[in-house]
Amino acid sequence: MEIRDKKAIVVGGTSGIGLATCKELLANGADVVAVSRYPNKPGTSIDGIRLASVDARDGDAVSAFFENEGRFDIIISSATGGARAFGPFLEMDIDGFKGSFDKLWGYSNVVRYGAAKLSDHGCIVLVSGTPARRMKPGQVALSAVGGAVEAMARAIAPEIAPKRINIVAPGIVDTPMVALTGDDRASHYHNATKSHLIQRPGKPEEIAKAILFAVENDFITGTIIDVDGGWLQS
């Protein structure tokens, strides 16, 4: 796919990986719409990127949004869905575990209602995470949700062909989701990645490059692209 002059919808597009992806798409000549529950928070306004307020977990709102947007060529979703549960499963608040699946329900809405408006040779990219296949202690919820996202996308691929759907699975990435600052932030990421082959967190821009690869390469669908600093191999 040639990205220039294509219309792209990025759900979760106002921070972290989603925002970096919006910038990459814009730099490559796409018409970009960044979708978020809170699109007007500081730092999200970028010249050339249109903002839209939609909660991906609200199926009616997602359906109405795509209906109003008309035809487009690219859908990317990196929205987390909200709070995520961490810690040992047997000690975890079960409502927190269930709430972690808001990411899956949001992705389900985006794919279900977005695919109908996608151009015939358009593509969808979902962001999961390497805990889907290798998790650290306390990542049961992340692993279960990521695994569900990846299984869903692989199952959907033959149903929507020739439209494509792929998954980008990041490892640990330095994003605003981690609220720590200064030395505390540096220590957190050092400890989290010291056993990885590449001993640092990823940058949102590095994940965005992988997402653009999944968009541009017309010969992949139902594929998982790992961008994890070698965590799966360490």
C-alpha positions as CSV (number, residue, x, y, z in Angstrom):
1,M,0.0,0.0,0.0
2,E,1.2,3.5,-0.8
3,I,0.3,5.5,2.2
4,R,0.3,8.9,0.5
5,D,-3.2,10.3,0.2
6,K,-4.8,7.4,2.1
7,K,-7.2,8.1,4.9
8,A,-6.1,6.6,8.3
9,I,-8.0,6.2,11.5
10,V,-5.9,5.7,14.6
11,V,-7.8,4.7,17.8
12,G,-5.8,5.6,20.8
13,G,-4.0,8.1,18.7
14,T,-3.3,10.9,21.1
15,S,-0.5,9.5,23.3
16,G,2.3,6.9,23.3
17,I,2.5,4.5,20.4
18,G,-0.7,5.7,18.8
19,L,0.5,9.3,18.7
20,A,3.8,8.3,17.3
21,T,2.0,6.3,14.6
22,C,-0.2,9.3,13.7
23,K,3.0,11.4,13.2
24,E,4.6,8.7,11.0
25,L,1.4,8.4,8.9
26,L,1.2,12.2,8.5
27,A,4.9,12.4,7.5
28,N,4.2,9.8,4.8
29,G,1.3,11.9,3.4
30,A,-1.8,10.2,4.9
31,D,-5.0,12.0,6.0
32,V,-5.0,11.1,9.7
33,V,-7.8,11.1,12.2
34,A,-6.7,10.5,15.8
35,V,-9.4,9.0,18.0
36,S,-9.4,9.1,21.8
37,R,-11.7,9.3,24.8
38,Y,-10.0,12.5,25.7
39,P,-8.6,14.0,22.5
40,N,-8.1,17.5,23.9
41,K,-5.7,16.7,26.7
42,P,-2.5,18.8,26.6
43,G,0.0,17.8,24.0
44,T,-2.4,16.0,21.7
45,S,-3.0,18.8,19.2
46,I,-0.8,18.4,16.1
47,D,-1.1,20.4,12.9
48,G,-2.5,18.3,10.1
49,I,-4.1,15.6,12.4
50,R,-7.8,15.7,13.0
51,L,-9.0,14.8,16.5
52,A,-12.2,12.8,17.3
53,S,-13.7,11.9,20.7
54,V,-14.9,8.3,20.8
55,D,-14.8,5.6,23.6
56,A,-13.9,2.4,21.8
57,R,-15.7,0.4,24.4
58,D,-19.0,1.9,23.4
59,G,-20.2,-0.1,20.4
60,D,-22.9,2.4,19.3
61,A,-20.5,5.3,19.5
62,V,-17.9,3.4,17.4
63,S,-20.5,2.4,14.8
64,A,-21.8,6.0,14.5
65,F,-18.2,7.3,14.2
66,F,-17.3,5.0,11.3
67,E,-20.6,5.6,9.6
68,N,-19.9,9.4,9.7
69,E,-16.3,9.0,8.5
70,G,-17.3,7.2,5.3
71,R,-14.7,5.2,3.4
72,F,-11.1,5.0,4.5
73,D,-8.0,2.8,3.9
74,I,-6.2,2.2,7.2
75,I,-7.4,1.4,10.8
76,I,-4.9,1.2,13.6
77,S,-5.9,0.5,17.2
78,S,-3.5,0.9,20.2
79,A,-6.1,1.9,22.8
80,T,-5.5,0.2,26.1
81,G,-9.2,0.3,27.1
82,G,-8.5,1.6,30.6
83,A,-6.9,0.3,33.7
84,R,-5.0,-3.0,33.6
85,A,-4.6,-5.5,36.4
86,F,-1.2,-6.7,37.6
87,G,-0.1,-9.2,40.2
88,P,-0.5,-12.9,40.9
89,F,-3.8,-14.3,39.5
90,L,-4.8,-16.1,42.7
91,E,-4.6,-12.8,44.6
92,M,-5.9,-10.5,41.9
93,D,-9.2,-8.7,42.2
94,I,-11.3,-10.5,39.7
95,D,-13.1,-7.3,38.6
96,G,-9.7,-5.9,37.8
97,F,-8.9,-8.9,35.7
98,K,-12.2,-8.6,33.9
99,G,-11.7,-4.9,33.4
100,S,-8.4,-5.6,31.6
101,F,-10.4,-7.1,28.8
102,D,-11.8,-3.7,27.9
103,K,-8.9,-3.6,25.5
104,L,-10.3,-6.6,23.7
105,W,-13.9,-5.3,23.6
106,G,-12.7,-2.0,22.3
107,Y,-10.7,-3.7,19.5
108,S,-13.7,-5.9,18.8
109,N,-15.8,-2.8,18.2
110,V,-13.2,-1.1,16.1
111,V,-12.8,-4.2,13.8
112,R,-16.4,-5.1,13.6
113,Y,-17.7,-1.6,12.7
114,G,-14.6,-0.3,11.0
115,A,-14.0,-3.2,8.5
116,A,-17.3,-2.5,6.8
117,K,-16.2,0.9,5.8
118,L,-12.6,-0.1,4.9
119,S,-11.6,0.2,1.3
120,D,-11.4,-3.2,-0.6
121,H,-7.6,-3.5,-0.2
122,G,-7.4,-1.6,3.1
123,C,-5.7,-2.9,6.3
124,I,-6.2,-3.0,10.0
125,V,-3.3,-3.1,12.5
126,L,-3.9,-4.0,16.2
127,V,-1.3,-3.6,19.0
128,S,-1.0,-6.5,21.4
129,G,2.1,-7.2,23.4
130,T,4.8,-9.8,23.9
131,P,3.3,-11.0,27.2
132,A,0.8,-12.8,25.0
133,R,3.5,-15.4,24.4
134,R,6.0,-14.8,27.1
135,M,5.0,-13.2,30.3
136,K,6.8,-12.0,33.5
137,P,5.4,-12.6,37.0
138,G,2.3,-10.6,37.6
139,Q,1.4,-10.3,33.9
140,V,-1.4,-12.8,33.8
141,A,-4.0,-10.2,32.7
142,L,-1.8,-8.7,30.1
143,S,-1.0,-12.2,28.7
144,A,-4.6,-13.3,28.6
145,V,-5.8,-10.1,26.9
146,G,-2.9,-10.0,24.4
147,G,-3.4,-13.7,23.5
148,A,-7.1,-13.1,22.9
149,V,-6.3,-10.1,20.6
150,E,-3.8,-12.1,18.6
151,A,-6.1,-15.1,18.3
152,M,-9.0,-12.9,17.2
153,A,-7.0,-11.1,14.5
154,R,-5.7,-14.4,13.1
155,A,-9.2,-15.8,13.0
156,I,-10.6,-12.7,11.3
157,A,-8.0,-12.5,8.6
158,P,-9.6,-15.1,6.3
159,E,-13.0,-13.6,6.9
160,I,-12.2,-10.1,5.6
161,A,-9.7,-10.9,2.8
162,P,-8.6,-9.3,0.6
163,K,-8.7,-6.6,3.3
164,R,-5.8,-7.3,5.7
165,I,-5.4,-7.5,9.5
166,N,-2.1,-7.8,11.3
167,I,-0.8,-7.4,14.9
168,V,2.3,-5.6,16.2
169,A,3.4,-6.9,19.6
170,P,5.7,-4.5,21.5
171,G,7.8,-5.4,24.4
172,I,8.5,-2.8,27.1
173,V,8.1,0.7,25.7
174,D,8.8,4.1,27.3
175,T,5.3,5.7,27.2
176,P,3.3,8.1,29.3
177,M,1.5,5.1,30.9
178,V,4.4,4.9,33.3
179,A,3.9,7.9,35.6
180,L,7.4,7.8,37.2
181,T,9.9,10.6,36.5
182,G,13.6,11.2,36.7
183,D,15.8,8.6,38.4
184,D,12.8,6.6,39.4
185,R,11.7,6.2,35.8
186,A,15.2,5.4,34.6
187,S,15.5,2.7,37.4
188,H,12.2,1.2,36.5
189,Y,13.0,0.7,32.9
190,H,16.6,-0.5,33.7
191,N,15.2,-3.2,36.0
192,A,12.5,-4.1,33.6
193,T,14.8,-4.6,30.6
194,K,18.2,-5.7,32.1
195,S,17.6,-9.3,31.1
196,H,16.6,-8.5,27.5
197,L,19.0,-8.8,24.6
198,I,18.6,-5.0,24.0
199,Q,18.8,-3.6,27.5
200,R,16.6,-0.6,27.2
201,P,12.9,0.2,26.7
202,G,11.6,0.7,23.1
203,K,10.6,4.1,21.8
204,P,7.1,4.7,20.6
205,E,8.6,5.7,17.2
206,E,10.2,2.3,16.9
207,I,6.8,0.6,17.3
208,A,5.2,3.0,14.9
209,K,7.8,2.0,12.2
210,A,6.6,-1.6,12.6
211,I,3.0,-0.6,12.3
212,L,3.8,1.3,9.1
213,F,5.5,-1.8,7.8
214,A,2.3,-3.8,8.4
215,V,0.3,-1.2,6.6
216,E,2.6,-0.9,3.6
217,N,3.4,-4.6,3.0
218,D,0.5,-6.0,1.0
219,F,1.8,-9.6,1.3
220,I,1.1,-10.1,5.0
221,T,-2.1,-10.7,6.9
222,G,-2.9,-12.5,10.1
223,T,0.8,-11.9,11.0
224,I,2.3,-11.0,14.4
225,I,5.3,-8.6,14.2
226,D,7.4,-8.6,17.4
227,V,9.2,-5.4,18.4
228,D,10.5,-6.4,21.8
229,G,14.2,-5.7,22.2
230,G,14.8,-9.4,22.0
231,W,12.7,-10.3,25.1
232,L,11.2,-13.4,23.4
233,Q,14.7,-14.7,22.7
234,S,16.4,-13.8,26.0
